[in-house]
Amino acid sequence: MLTVIPHSEGSLEEGKATVTTLRQELAALPGGPASVGGATAGDVSFSHAVYGSFPLMLTVVSLATLIILTLSLRSLVLAIKAVLLNIVSLGAAFGFMVFFWQQGHGSTLIYGMSAAGAIRAWIPTIVFASLFGLSIDYEVFVLSRIREEYDRTASTADAIIGGMARSGRLVTCAALILMITFLSVSIDPNQIVKIMATTLAVGVLVDALIIRSLIVPALVSLMGRWNWWEPGLLRRTGGKLEK
């Protein structure tokens, strides 16, 4: 058994590269490949197992969400916009996590903690699961009200005004409550808890105040009548269900 201590921390790319190099070199040993263990090797294996399948998982979740929303909203265009904007919302949350915690722009000033340098591999998966569910919840609520108003008035402009009037205040208040709740958790001295809590708080706030309150109605207005296009199969299915 040999103990190898890299110059860089195991959570950084340089430290993980040491594990990769060791595994490549040891795989060519005459007596058979040797195993590489330790915390850093475990993190590398975990990242490969989880994020190696992440594109497939994201595709499956997005397709399932797209199908359910299309059936619920009776509009393929609205469903596609909902899924894409969810991904934008997640990207904003991950961007904050990297900028604020990994690079340390503000973490020292607000929480007295220097740049983390790296984010634990499992944190983005928890943030993804939580924010995707919350985001789609807000999305369905807002777009359902807009769809109901369109069915009643047959006007896209009136649908946006009526739908946002019925849902905007409730969505904003719910987001503020969630944000305050998450931020209250961030007083925990554990940095991992702080990272998760603040990222979720920012993600919810951006999603509710910018994505749902500004971008969603703007895109619905720009798309006009294309928002209400239904595929032929969906129209036939809807007709049978109504009968």
Secondary structure, DSSP 8 states (H G I E B T S, - for coil): ------SS-TTSHHHHHHHHHHHHHHTT-TT------SHHHHHHHHHHHHHTSHHHHHHHHHHHHHHHHHHHHT-HHHHHHHHHHHHHHHHHHHHHIIIIIIS-TTHHHHHS----SS--TTHHHHHHHHHHHHHHHHHHHHHHHHHHHHHHH--HHHHHHHHHHHHHHHHHHHHHHHHHHHHHHTTSS-HHHHHHHHHHHHHHHHIIIIIIIIIHHHHHHHHGGGGG---HHHHHHHHHHH-
